[in-house]
């Protein structure tokens, strides 16, 4: 059984560090049953093979997924989870860190987050919020003030109990926490900042003139995770968290909904990811919220990914932290609140929405490099050819930049052109332009798009900027249309519960092109929701806004209980 569990964890893409305790446990069990099974094996003497034959065998051998240096990408149809992890490794997005559950985001991955951050930061400021920064450490007593909030995060909290280390007097353990430096009120490494920010709101809010108050911070948070996936679920991750205070119920609710609309618009226009907007069921709401709104995206394997949330907090945090204001009539009133955020999880959504077996595929608007230019140098003694190529290259780059495009010239003389093409294709650069001596003489260059068009295209040098801008706009639209088509085609309408259960109970993250999502009539019932989760691992992703506002559930029976439906619910497996 333990061996089966380890194989499942591997298929799910667990990191090596997280897998080690499970392997150690398996070896210990084997040792108890059969000590000889874990004894070191004697090396067999092997007849030395001819060197050339050995090299051929190595070249034909498929690299193993455990080989951190391998540039092999597992096909999606073979194992979707491994494909995802391979993309992250091979495309230089992130790496394992020595800290369990945490990752190192490499420059190419960080530049993608920067693109998202820049776009979203402008939207947040347009929304009326200002950037600020709040402490990483939160007193435990703050979390205890809001009962639902502490219940929701208690199991994920990392706790600082001492403020100093000291040498172990016995010399056995090296450094230890100094027993004399224990904190009276332990500090929590922030899992989210509602408690800290509402503590500060009490100081800053006095009158109705101080409202609405809207704050945003770009920060890292810590939520202890046992099973991790890069970008999708890590103990530490980057995000933005917005927190607002309002004088009225209507103002707070409108703020929460408006920000969700901004998230959805950003996903479509920047990332070319269509989403389903909706409300979470009561059991799936954020801890302490009266209403949680979400955007759900569909990945290529048919699973959903929660890609952003916005919470209407009601007056719970205002009351917990005694935040009141004097209204226009001079009366003290409780404040209404919201919080909203997206994280580096969006990078996981970006990978799994567009990428293919050849590597990363990036929508042009989010790509750190939109156009890579690969100059093909003339022969060594052709000085005139070199001058002509450099002049043409300078003009070409200037033309591209004049259209606002992000351009990279790859003129590394120690890398073959074929290797350059391979590298930039894997990293998802939307457009490659090749320019050689023959092209310069003919007044042309060669375009090759990452996806969306077959083969290469010859373009006149005096049209490069215009053609590239048009082509990248078309590619952006192509990726969005493809993702919209996939989303529409993978929402199963009006299925019976038995049909959904049979399709989803054996559906795993490693399976490619799974059954998808199920839009069904539903009577809100937390107990039945739990039963469905136990039976086939499906959860309510949301009550989609459009079909519920249209009253599509009216006159229908719940697909599970047979009682009158209260909502249309979107069910599915999710990361």
Secondary structure, 3 states (H helix, E strand, C coil): CHHHHHHHHHHCCCCHHHHHHHHHHHHHHHHHHCHHHHCCCCCCCCCCCCHHHHHHHHHHCCCCCCCCCCCCCCCCCCCHHHHHHHHHHHCCCEEECCCCCCEEECHHHHHHHHHHHHHHHHHHHHCCCEECCCCCEEEHHHHCCCHHHHHHHHHHCEEEEECCEEECCCCCCCEEECHHHEEEEEEEECCCCHHHHHHHHHHHCCEHHHCCEEEEEEEEEECCCCCCECCCECCEEEEEEEEEEECCHHHHHHHHHHHHHHHHHHHHHCCCCCCEEEECCHHHCCCCCCEEEEEEEECCCCCEEEEEEEEEEECHHHHHCCCEEECCCCCEEECEEEEEEEECHHHHHHHHHHCECCECCCCCCCCCCCEEEEEECCCCCCHHHHHHHHHHHHHHHHHHHHCCCCEEECCCCCCCHHHHHHHHHHCCCCEEEEEEHHHHHHCEEEEEECCCCCCCEEEEHHHHHHHHHHHHHHHHHHHHHHHHHHHHHCEEECCCHHHHHHHHCCCCCCCCCCCCEEEEEECCCHHHHHHHHHHHCCEEEEEEHHHHHCCCCCCCECCCCCCECCEEEEEECEC
